Amino acid sequence: MQVILAAALPVLLAVLLGYVIAITNRPFDKKTITFLVGMIGTPVLIFYNLSHTTVDPRTLAVVGGATLIAVGCFLLVGGIVLRLTGLPASVYLPSLSFPNTGNLGLPLSYYAFGEVGLNYAIAIFAVVAISNHTIGQTISAGTGKWRTVLSNPVIPAVVLGVLVFAFQLSLPVWLDNTLEILSGLTIPLMLLMLGTSLATIPVTTLSRSSWLSVLRISMGAMAGFGIAELFGFTGVARGAFILQCAMPVAVYNYVYSQMYNQDPEEVASFVVVSTIISVISIPVLLAVLT
């Protein structure tokens, strides 16, 4: 329980601060914050993480392939469930498909499986992040808005980050330090923005968010166990992979719902409820894996 609290509580407290800002009517310009997070902070964060990863390229390829299959399963199952229930895919499918493998999954993998587990978790995070900022953003943008997606700086940031990693290039110290500073603004700002949206969520959305959250986490765990068996993962690799697949909804899904006006209050509720449920589900999963 101490592990999950150490990773989840900072996220929840930052969201709570945003909620307090909203209900006390403090100034908070969502359009400006959305621009900073989506167009500056996120591309820099992705590039910086990719260019600094220490994961072995061969390991990255194997784990990355398994992660792509997992994301494909999430998209398929999520799409079928949403079609059957009549819920819009542009609002809910990204949240079902892209788990929080970054600011929640990385520290959890490190605390549970050590430095080796963190290296596997970083490889998984890289693939999920790239998928989220391309496929997930396209789904949120909606039909006919592919040009908007292609104009987002996330895509060149991914390409450049992979190139720097592949060729082991070194950036000038001044540039590297600048990117580190800018990448640090992303997660705090988007958590505050998430909290401000919670102040406007109708109570009726909580029941829907609850069953969708259970679907996200249980689907992730089942896919994680199955795909780990398929690839023959054992030990730390198996544990880190399954844990990352079973994470709650990634906060970036909310950022894109806000950017493309895809019912951000619904997505905000989904993010928070799934994170709260994970406080129960993750210790159970860790008990099985460790």
FIDRENFI-62290 format. One record per residue (C-alpha): residue in three letters; residue number from 1; x, y, z. Coordinates in nm, 4 decimals. Layout:
{rest ala, nr NUM, x X, y Y, z Z}
...
***
This chain:
{rest met, nr 1, x 0.0000, y 0.0000, z 0.0000}
{rest gln, nr 2, x 0.2889, y 0.2380, z 0.0702}
{rest val, nr 3, x 0.4112, y 0.1951, z -0.2879}
{rest ile, nr 4, x 0.0766, y 0.2821, z -0.4455}
{rest leu, nr 5, x 0.0224, y 0.5770, z -0.2108}
{rest ala, nr 6, x 0.3684, y 0.7173, z -0.2898}
{rest ala, nr 7, x 0.2846, y 0.7193, z -0.6611}
{rest ala, nr 8, x -0.0896, y 0.7934, z -0.6605}
{rest leu, nr 9, x -0.1243, y 1.0496, z -0.3803}
{rest pro, nr 10, x 0.0857, y 1.3228, z -0.5515}
{rest val, nr 11, x -0.1367, y 1.2859, z -0.8592}
{rest leu, nr 12, x -0.4586, y 1.3061, z -0.6582}
{rest leu, nr 13, x -0.3368, y 1.5991, z -0.4460}
{rest ala, nr 14, x -0.2391, y 1.7991, z -0.7555}
{rest val, nr 15, x -0.5851, y 1.7318, z -0.9015}
{rest leu, nr 16, x -0.7415, y 1.8386, z -0.5710}
{rest leu, nr 17, x -0.5512, y 2.1684, z -0.5859}
{rest gly, nr 18, x -0.6974, y 2.2360, z -0.9306}
{rest tyr, nr 19, x -1.0429, y 2.1569, z -0.7958}
{rest val, nr 20, x -0.9946, y 2.4073, z -0.5106}
{rest ile, nr 21, x -0.8805, y 2.6724, z -0.7591}
{rest ala, nr 22, x -1.2042, y 2.6246, z -0.9539}
{rest ile, nr 23, x -1.4508, y 2.6226, z -0.6639}
{rest thr, nr 24, x -1.2868, y 2.9313, z -0.5083}
{rest asn, nr 25, x -1.3106, y 3.1166, z -0.8420}
{rest arg, nr 26, x -0.9381, y 3.1813, z -0.8683}
{rest pro, nr 27, x -0.8114, y 3.2900, z -1.2128}
{rest phe, nr 28, x -0.7283, y 2.9912, z -1.4369}
{rest asp, nr 29, x -0.7220, y 3.0325, z -1.8155}
{rest lys, nr 30, x -0.7942, y 2.6868, z -1.9591}
{rest lys, nr 31, x -0.7255, y 2.7868, z -2.3181}
{rest thr, nr 32, x -0.3800, y 2.9154, z -2.2324}
{rest ile, nr 33, x -0.2970, y 2.6128, z -2.0164}
{rest thr, nr 34, x -0.4240, y 2.3728, z -2.2854}
{rest phe, nr 35, x -0.1988, y 2.5433, z -2.5405}
{rest leu, nr 36, x 0.1046, y 2.5274, z -2.3112}
{rest val, nr 37, x 0.0499, y 2.1601, z -2.2301}
{rest gly, nr 38, x -0.0529, y 2.0373, z -2.5755}
{rest met, nr 39, x 0.1708, y 2.2425, z -2.8032}
{rest ile, nr 40, x 0.4850, y 2.3050, z -2.5929}
{rest gly, nr 41, x 0.5080, y 2.0917, z -2.2796}
{rest thr, nr 42, x 0.4010, y 1.7566, z -2.4259}
{rest pro, nr 43, x 0.6264, y 1.7591, z -2.7368}
{rest val, nr 44, x 0.9244, y 1.8619, z -2.5241}
{rest leu, nr 45, x 0.8494, y 1.5948, z -2.2625}
{rest ile, nr 46, x 0.8224, y 1.3211, z -2.5265}
{rest phe, nr 47, x 1.1427, y 1.4264, z -2.7019}
{rest tyr, nr 48, x 1.3344, y 1.4605, z -2.3761}
{rest asn, nr 49, x 1.2281, y 1.1173, z -2.2460}
{rest leu, nr 50, x 1.3016, y 0.9388, z -2.5733}
{rest ser, nr 51, x 1.6411, y 1.1035, z -2.6161}
{rest his, nr 52, x 1.7465, y 1.0123, z -2.2602}
{rest thr, nr 53, x 1.6169, y 0.6545, z -2.2347}
{rest thr, nr 54, x 1.8761, y 0.3941, z -2.1326}
{rest val, nr 55, x 1.6782, y 0.0927, z -2.2542}
{rest asp, nr 56, x 1.8697, y -0.1498, z -2.4774}
{rest pro, nr 57, x 1.7445, y -0.1160, z -2.8397}
{rest arg, nr 58, x 1.6766, y -0.4911, z -2.8717}
{rest thr, nr 59, x 1.4787, y -0.4929, z -2.5483}
{rest leu, nr 60, x 1.2900, y -0.1851, z -2.6617}
{rest ala, nr 61, x 1.1947, y -0.3625, z -2.9851}
{rest val, nr 62, x 1.0629, y -0.6806, z -2.8163}
{rest val, nr 63, x 0.8776, y -0.5049, z -2.5360}
{rest gly, nr 64, x 0.7588, y -0.2417, z -2.7814}
{rest gly, nr 65, x 0.6094, y -0.5074, z -3.0086}
{rest ala, nr 66, x 0.4256, y -0.6643, z -2.7158}
{rest thr, nr 67, x 0.2992, y -0.3220, z -2.6098}
{rest leu, nr 68, x 0.1677, y -0.2464, z -2.9583}
{rest ile, nr 69, x -0.0295, y -0.5710, z -2.9515}
{rest ala, nr 70, x -0.1696, y -0.4742, z -2.6094}
{rest val, nr 71, x -0.2777, y -0.1320, z -2.7368}
{rest gly, nr 72, x -0.4387, y -0.2989, z -3.0381}
{rest cys, nr 73, x -0.6355, y -0.5260, z -2.8041}
{rest phe, nr 74, x -0.7494, y -0.2274, z -2.5972}
{rest leu, nr 75, x -0.8651, y -0.0426, z -2.9093}
{rest leu, nr 76, x -1.0525, y -0.3481, z -3.0393}
{rest val, nr 77, x -1.2267, y -0.4456, z -2.7148}
{rest gly, nr 78, x -1.2977, y -0.0837, z -2.6227}
{rest gly, nr 79, x -1.4424, y -0.0126, z -2.9661}
{rest ile, nr 80, x -1.6736, y -0.3146, z -2.9475}
{rest val, nr 81, x -1.7986, y -0.2249, z -2.5979}
{rest leu, nr 82, x -1.8612, y 0.1369, z -2.6946}
{rest arg, nr 83, x -2.0468, y 0.0330, z -3.0102}
{rest leu, nr 84, x -2.2697, y -0.2009, z -2.8081}
{rest thr, nr 85, x -2.3419, y 0.0618, z -2.5417}
{rest gly, nr 86, x -2.3901, y 0.3496, z -2.7845}
{rest leu, nr 87, x -2.1178, y 0.5663, z -2.6265}
{rest pro, nr 88, x -1.9097, y 0.7920, z -2.8569}
{rest ala, nr 89, x -1.5660, y 0.6507, z -2.9398}
{rest ser, nr 90, x -1.4165, y 0.9998, z -2.9806}
{rest val, nr 91, x -1.4841, y 1.0641, z -2.6104}
{rest tyr, nr 92, x -1.4177, y 0.7274, z -2.4447}
{rest leu, nr 93, x -1.2012, y 0.5071, z -2.6684}
{rest pro, nr 94, x -0.8683, y 0.6865, z -2.6055}
{rest ser, nr 95, x -0.9221, y 0.6593, z -2.2292}
{rest leu, nr 96, x -0.9966, y 0.2866, z -2.2547}
{rest ser, nr 97, x -0.6977, y 0.2251, z -2.4799}
{rest phe, nr 98, x -0.4104, y 0.4274, z -2.3340}
{rest pro, nr 99, x -0.3202, y 0.3641, z -1.9673}
{rest asn, nr 100, x -0.1187, y 0.5885, z -1.7373}
{rest thr, nr 101, x 0.2185, y 0.4215, z -1.7960}
{rest gly, nr 102, x 0.4070, y 0.7451, z -1.7286}
{rest asn, nr 103, x 0.3660, y 0.9482, z -1.4115}
{rest leu, nr 104, x 0.1952, y 0.6558, z -1.2313}
{rest gly, nr 105, x 0.3302, y 0.3443, z -1.4044}
{rest leu, nr 106, x 0.6985, y 0.4395, z -1.4012}
{rest pro, nr 107, x 0.7352, y 0.5041, z -1.0256}
{rest leu, nr 108, x 0.5235, y 0.1981, z -0.9432}
{rest ser, nr 109, x 0.7418, y -0.0239, z -1.1626}
{rest tyr, nr 110, x 1.0546, y 0.1163, z -1.0001}
{rest tyr, nr 111, x 0.9278, y 0.0716, z -0.6426}
{rest ala, nr 112, x 0.7989, y -0.2796, z -0.7146}
{rest phe, nr 113, x 1.0715, y -0.4214, z -0.9431}
{rest gly, nr 114, x 1.3761, y -0.1967, z -0.9011}
{rest glu, nr 115, x 1.6002, y -0.0413, z -1.1677}
{rest val, nr 116, x 1.5562, y -0.3330, z -1.4107}
{rest gly, nr 117, x 1.1790, y -0.3056, z -1.3826}
{rest leu, nr 118, x 1.2014, y 0.0676, z -1.4498}
{rest asn, nr 119, x 1.3938, y 0.0062, z -1.7726}
{rest tyr, nr 120, x 1.1215, y -0.2265, z -1.9009}
{rest ala, nr 121, x 0.8562, y 0.0220, z -1.7890}
{rest ile, nr 122, x 1.0265, y 0.3045, z -1.9808}
{rest ala, nr 123, x 1.0155, y 0.0977, z -2.3014}
{rest ile, nr 124, x 0.6428, y 0.0343, z -2.2511}
{rest phe, nr 125, x 0.5799, y 0.4007, z -2.1690}
{rest ala, nr 126, x 0.7580, y 0.5135, z -2.4880}
{rest val, nr 127, x 0.5340, y 0.2997, z -2.7109}
{rest val, nr 128, x 0.2115, y 0.3907, z -2.5273}
{rest ala, nr 129, x 0.3026, y 0.7605, z -2.5339}
{rest ile, nr 130, x 0.3747, y 0.7578, z -2.9077}
{rest ser, nr 131, x 0.0475, y 0.5707, z -2.9727}
{rest asn, nr 132, x -0.1481, y 0.8042, z -2.7475}
{rest his, nr 133, x -0.0129, y 1.1203, z -2.9088}
{rest thr, nr 134, x -0.0814, y 0.9923, z -3.2616}
{rest ile, nr 135, x -0.3662, y 0.7360, z -3.2676}
{rest gly, nr 136, x -0.5318, y 0.8641, z -2.9494}
{rest gln, nr 137, x -0.5135, y 1.2242, z -3.0600}
{rest thr, nr 138, x -0.6583, y 1.1336, z -3.4004}
{rest ile, nr 139, x -0.9563, y 0.9588, z -3.2356}
{rest ser, nr 140, x -1.0174, y 1.2611, z -3.0108}
{rest ala, nr 141, x -0.9874, y 1.5041, z -3.3004}
{rest gly, nr 142, x -1.2638, y 1.3242, z -3.4887}
{rest thr, nr 143, x -1.3254, y 1.2379, z -3.8521}
{rest gly, nr 144, x -1.1907, y 1.4822, z -4.1063}
{rest lys, nr 145, x -0.9457, y 1.6542, z -3.8710}
{rest trp, nr 146, x -0.6329, y 1.4571, z -3.9623}
{rest arg, nr 147, x -0.4585, y 1.7738, z -4.0793}
{rest thr, nr 148, x -0.4947, y 1.9209, z -3.7324}
{rest val, nr 149, x -0.3340, y 1.6101, z -3.5855}
{rest leu, nr 150, x -0.0468, y 1.6117, z -3.8351}
{rest ser, nr 151, x 0.0244, y 1.9775, z -3.7582}
{rest asn, nr 152, x 0.0721, y 1.8993, z -3.3879}
{rest pro, nr 153, x 0.4411, y 1.9238, z -3.2839}
{rest val, nr 154, x 0.4155, y 1.5906, z -3.0970}
{rest ile, nr 155, x 0.4804, y 1.3922, z -3.4177}
{rest pro, nr 156, x 0.8116, y 1.5625, z -3.5107}
{rest ala, nr 157, x 0.9084, y 1.5459, z -3.1425}
{rest val, nr 158, x 0.8625, y 1.1663, z -3.1523}
{rest val, nr 159, x 1.0620, y 1.1322, z -3.4750}
{rest leu, nr 160, x 1.3482, y 1.3511, z -3.3508}
{rest gly, nr 161, x 1.3543, y 1.1784, z -3.0134}
{rest val, nr 162, x 1.3820, y 0.8346, z -3.1748}
{rest leu, nr 163, x 1.6609, y 0.9580, z -3.4033}
{rest val, nr 164, x 1.8600, y 1.1033, z -3.1130}
{rest phe, nr 165, x 1.8172, y 0.7759, z -2.9237}
{rest ala, nr 166, x 1.8997, y 0.5518, z -3.2221}
{rest phe, nr 167, x 2.2188, y 0.7381, z -3.3175}
{rest gln, nr 168, x 2.3198, y 0.8132, z -2.9560}
{rest leu, nr 169, x 2.3486, y 1.1857, z -3.0277}
{rest ser, nr 170, x 2.4431, y 1.4350, z -2.7560}
{rest leu, nr 171, x 2.2659, y 1.7694, z -2.7280}
{rest pro, nr 172, x 2.4431, y 2.0883, z -2.6179}
{rest val, nr 173, x 2.4224, y 2.1247, z -2.2403}
{rest trp, nr 174, x 2.2341, y 2.4549, z -2.2608}
{rest leu, nr 175, x 1.9704, y 2.3025, z -2.4905}
{rest asp, nr 176, x 1.9374, y 1.9874, z -2.2817}
{rest asn, nr 177, x 1.8869, y 2.1923, z -1.9644}
{rest thr, nr 178, x 1.6278, y 2.4109, z -2.1369}
{rest leu, nr 179, x 1.4320, y 2.1065, z -2.2530}
{rest glu, nr 180, x 1.4445, y 1.9582, z -1.9035}
{rest ile, nr 181, x 1.2911, y 2.2749, z -1.7569}
{rest leu, nr 182, x 1.0159, y 2.2943, z -2.0185}
{rest ser, nr 183, x 0.9326, y 1.9241, z -1.9904}
{rest gly, nr 184, x 0.8795, y 1.9681, z -1.6178}
{rest leu, nr 185, x 0.5837, y 2.2037, z -1.6627}
{rest thr, nr 186, x 0.3656, y 1.9503, z -1.8435}
{rest ile, nr 187, x 0.2417, y 1.7071, z -1.5785}
{rest pro, nr 188, x 0.1717, y 1.9655, z -1.3028}
{rest leu, nr 189, x -0.0239, y 2.1902, z -1.5394}
{rest met, nr 190, x -0.2364, y 1.9128, z -1.6856}
{rest leu, nr 191, x -0.3185, y 1.7776, z -1.3384}
{rest leu, nr 192, x -0.4290, y 2.1235, z -1.2261}
{rest met, nr 193, x -0.6377, y 2.1575, z -1.5427}
{rest leu, nr 194, x -0.7936, y 1.8192, z -1.4744}
{rest gly, nr 195, x -0.8890, y 1.9302, z -1.1226}
{rest thr, nr 196, x -1.0583, y 2.2466, z -1.2458}
{rest ser, nr 197, x -1.2783, y 2.0384, z -1.4787}
{rest leu, nr 198, x -1.3904, y 1.8148, z -1.1925}
{rest ala, nr 199, x -1.5701, y 2.1115, z -1.0377}
{rest thr, nr 200, x -1.8255, y 2.0991, z -1.3239}
{rest ile, nr 201, x -1.8824, y 1.7216, z -1.3441}
{rest pro, nr 202, x -2.2472, y 1.6148, z -1.2916}
{rest val, nr 203, x -2.2937, y 1.3413, z -1.0319}
{rest thr, nr 204, x -2.4710, y 1.1264, z -1.2928}
{rest thr, nr 205, x -2.1439, y 1.0661, z -1.4781}
{rest leu, nr 206, x -1.9847, y 0.8844, z -1.1832}
{rest ser, nr 207, x -2.1684, y 0.5543, z -1.2380}
{rest arg, nr 208, x -2.0628, y 0.5468, z -1.6035}
{rest ser, nr 209, x -1.7059, y 0.6377, z -1.5124}
{rest ser, nr 210, x -1.7019, y 0.3582, z -1.2544}
{rest trp, nr 211, x -1.7929, y 0.0699, z -1.4844}
{rest leu, nr 212, x -1.5707, y 0.2047, z -1.7614}
{rest ser, nr 213, x -1.2836, y 0.2283, z -1.5101}
{rest val, nr 214, x -1.3345, y -0.1338, z -1.4066}
{rest leu, nr 215, x -1.3304, y -0.2278, z -1.7772}
{rest arg, nr 216, x -1.0069, y -0.0330, z -1.8387}
{rest ile, nr 217, x -0.8184, y -0.1912, z -1.5485}
{rest ser, nr 218, x -0.9519, y -0.5474, z -1.5829}
{rest met, nr 219, x -0.9049, y -0.5466, z -1.9614}
{rest gly, nr 220, x -0.5491, y -0.4225, z -1.9121}
{rest ala, nr 221, x -0.4659, y -0.6926, z -1.6586}
{rest met, nr 222, x -0.6096, y -0.9755, z -1.8705}
{rest ala, nr 223, x -0.4318, y -0.8559, z -2.1843}
{rest gly, nr 224, x -0.1099, y -0.8144, z -1.9852}
{rest phe, nr 225, x -0.1172, y -1.1728, z -1.8554}
{rest gly, nr 226, x -0.2070, y -1.3158, z -2.1964}
{rest ile, nr 227, x 0.0493, y -1.1232, z -2.4012}
{rest ala, nr 228, x 0.3257, y -1.1810, z -2.1434}
{rest glu, nr 229, x 0.2590, y -1.5539, z -2.1785}
{rest leu, nr 230, x 0.2605, y -1.5249, z -2.5583}
{rest phe, nr 231, x 0.6016, y -1.3529, z -2.5602}
{rest gly, nr 232, x 0.7442, y -1.5751, z -2.2873}
{rest phe, nr 233, x 0.8120, y -1.2899, z -2.0459}
{rest thr, nr 234, x 0.9269, y -1.4046, z -1.7032}
{rest gly, nr 235, x 1.0334, y -1.2453, z -1.3755}
{rest val, nr 236, x 1.0725, y -0.8698, z -1.3730}
{rest ala, nr 237, x 0.9870, y -0.8292, z -1.7429}
{rest arg, nr 238, x 0.6568, y -1.0100, z -1.6909}
{rest gly, nr 239, x 0.5714, y -0.8145, z -1.3761}
{rest ala, nr 240, x 0.6500, y -0.4719, z -1.5232}
{rest phe, nr 241, x 0.4595, y -0.5459, z -1.8449}
{rest ile, nr 242, x 0.1424, y -0.6682, z -1.6723}
{rest leu, nr 243, x 0.1529, y -0.3825, z -1.4211}
{rest gln, nr 244, x 0.1851, y -0.1208, z -1.6940}
{rest cys, nr 245, x -0.1021, y -0.2711, z -1.8956}
{rest ala, nr 246, x -0.3312, y -0.2531, z -1.5896}
{rest met, nr 247, x -0.2761, y 0.1152, z -1.5133}
{rest pro, nr 248, x -0.5747, y 0.3543, z -1.4923}
{rest val, nr 249, x -0.6584, y 0.6137, z -1.7590}
{rest ala, nr 250, x -0.3725, y 0.8351, z -1.8778}
{rest val, nr 251, x -0.4200, y 1.2042, z -1.8014}
{rest tyr, nr 252, x -0.3167, y 1.2997, z -2.1557}
{rest asn, nr 253, x -0.6512, y 1.1657, z -2.2786}
{rest tyr, nr 254, x -0.8141, y 1.4477, z -2.0865}
{rest val, nr 255, x -0.5781, y 1.7028, z -2.2427}
{rest tyr, nr 256, x -0.6855, y 1.5994, z -2.5935}
{rest ser, nr 257, x -1.0537, y 1.5883, z -2.4994}
{rest gln, nr 258, x -1.0120, y 1.9477, z -2.3804}
{rest met, nr 259, x -0.8185, y 2.0470, z -2.6928}
{rest tyr, nr 260, x -1.0813, y 1.9035, z -2.9321}
{rest asn, nr 261, x -1.3878, y 1.9722, z -2.7140}
{rest gln, nr 262, x -1.4757, y 1.6029, z -2.6719}
{rest asp, nr 263, x -1.6774, y 1.6214, z -2.3478}
{rest pro, nr 264, x -1.3731, y 1.6899, z -2.1244}
{rest glu, nr 265, x -1.5803, y 1.6741, z -1.8030}
{rest glu, nr 266, x -1.6720, y 1.3115, z -1.8805}
{rest val, nr 267, x -1.3095, y 1.2222, z -1.9504}
{rest ala, nr 268, x -1.1933, y 1.4046, z -1.6366}
{rest ser, nr 269, x -1.4324, y 1.1957, z -1.4297}
{rest phe, nr 270, x -1.3058, y 0.8782, z -1.6010}
{rest val, nr 271, x -0.9426, y 0.9675, z -1.5231}
{rest val, nr 272, x -1.0016, y 1.0386, z -1.1553}
{rest val, nr 273, x -1.2375, y 0.7462, z -1.0838}
{rest ser, nr 274, x -1.0030, y 0.4968, z -1.2518}
{rest thr, nr 275, x -0.7086, y 0.6335, z -1.0529}
{rest ile, nr 276, x -0.9021, y 0.5970, z -0.7265}
{rest ile, nr 277, x -1.0023, y 0.2395, z -0.8160}
{rest ser, nr 278, x -0.6386, y 0.1603, z -0.8931}
{rest val, nr 279, x -0.5524, y 0.2305, z -0.5285}
{rest ile, nr 280, x -0.7356, y -0.0993, z -0.4625}
{rest ser, nr 281, x -0.6540, y -0.2938, z -0.7799}
{rest ile, nr 282, x -0.2777, y -0.2319, z -0.7954}
{rest pro, nr 283, x -0.1883, y -0.3709, z -0.4498}
{rest val, nr 284, x -0.3880, y -0.6842, z -0.5386}
{rest leu, nr 285, x -0.2016, y -0.7144, z -0.8685}
{rest leu, nr 286, x 0.1361, y -0.6579, z -0.7023}
{rest ala, nr 287, x 0.0572, y -0.9301, z -0.4499}
{rest val, nr 288, x 0.0123, y -1.1713, z -0.7424}
{rest leu, nr 289, x 0.3171, y -1.0529, z -0.9365}
{rest thr, nr 290, x 0.5748, y -1.0237, z -0.6563}
***
